[in-house]
């Protein structure tokens, strides 16, 4: 299963809405900060947005890889047990 790859383009498409929402949130946090306190008032909300996005980005990548790997798995694939030559009861 090491050869299973997930398309970077598919990942980008899946993350596009989350990316845009995160970036929109960054600008909203900066815009909401009062004049003279842009950094102090917006830094923590922005850092929280980035933390949430980082977690979502990594979890999404891992889930897509898991889904692709499971899709490549063949339950009817070769068995590791030798055939007994007899049918069960």
C-alpha positions as CSV (number, residue, x, y, z in Angstrom):
1,X,0.0,0.0,0.0
2,X,3.0,2.3,0.1
3,X,2.4,3.3,-3.5
4,X,-1.0,4.9,-2.9
5,X,-0.9,8.6,-3.6
6,X,-3.5,11.3,-3.2
7,X,-3.7,14.1,-5.8
8,X,-2.5,17.4,-4.5
9,X,-5.1,19.1,-6.7
10,X,-7.9,17.1,-5.0
11,X,-6.5,18.1,-1.6
12,X,-6.4,21.8,-2.6
13,X,-10.0,21.6,-3.9
14,X,-11.1,20.0,-0.6
15,X,-9.3,22.6,1.5
16,X,-10.1,25.7,-0.6
17,X,-13.3,26.7,1.4
18,X,-11.5,26.2,4.7
19,X,-8.5,28.2,3.5
20,X,-10.6,31.1,2.3
21,X,-12.6,31.1,5.6
22,X,-9.4,31.1,7.6
23,X,-7.9,34.0,5.6
24,X,-11.2,35.9,5.8
25,X,-11.1,35.4,9.6
26,X,-7.6,36.8,9.7
27,X,-8.7,40.0,7.9
28,X,-11.8,40.3,10.0
29,X,-9.7,40.0,13.2
30,X,-7.3,42.7,12.1
31,X,-10.1,45.0,10.9
32,X,-11.9,44.6,14.3
33,X,-8.9,45.6,16.2
34,X,-9.0,49.2,17.4
35,X,-6.6,51.8,15.9
36,X,-3.3,51.8,17.8
37,X,-3.8,48.2,18.9
38,X,-3.9,46.2,15.7
39,X,-1.3,43.7,16.8
40,X,-2.3,43.4,20.5
41,X,-6.0,43.0,19.7
42,X,-5.8,40.7,16.7
43,X,-2.8,38.5,17.4
44,X,-4.4,35.8,19.6
45,X,-7.6,35.4,17.5
46,X,-5.4,35.1,14.4
47,X,-3.1,32.5,16.0
48,X,-6.2,30.5,17.1
49,X,-7.4,30.6,13.5
50,X,-4.1,29.3,12.2
51,X,-4.0,26.6,14.9
52,X,-7.5,25.4,13.9
53,X,-6.6,25.5,10.2
54,X,-3.3,23.6,10.7
55,X,-5.2,20.9,12.5
56,X,-7.9,20.7,9.9
57,X,-5.3,20.7,7.0
58,X,-3.4,17.8,8.5
59,X,-6.4,15.8,9.5
60,X,-7.9,16.2,6.0
61,X,-4.7,15.1,4.4
62,X,-4.5,12.1,6.6
63,X,-8.1,11.2,6.1
64,X,-7.8,11.5,2.3
65,X,-4.7,9.2,2.4
66,X,-6.6,6.7,4.6
67,X,-9.6,6.7,2.3
68,X,-7.4,6.2,-0.8
69,X,-5.5,3.4,0.9
70,X,-8.7,1.6,2.0
71,X,-10.0,2.0,-1.5
72,X,-6.9,0.3,-2.9
73,X,-7.3,-2.6,-0.5
74,X,-8.6,-5.8,-2.0
75,X,-10.4,-8.0,0.5
76,X,-10.3,-10.9,-2.1
77,X,-6.6,-10.5,-2.5
78,X,-4.0,-13.3,-2.0
79,X,-4.4,-15.2,1.2
80,X,-1.4,-15.8,3.5
81,X,-2.8,-19.2,4.5
82,X,-2.1,-22.3,2.4
83,X,-5.2,-23.9,0.9
84,X,-6.2,-27.0,2.8
85,X,-7.8,-28.7,-0.3
86,X,-10.9,-29.5,1.7
87,X,-14.2,-27.7,1.9
88,X,-15.6,-26.9,5.3
89,X,-18.7,-28.6,6.7
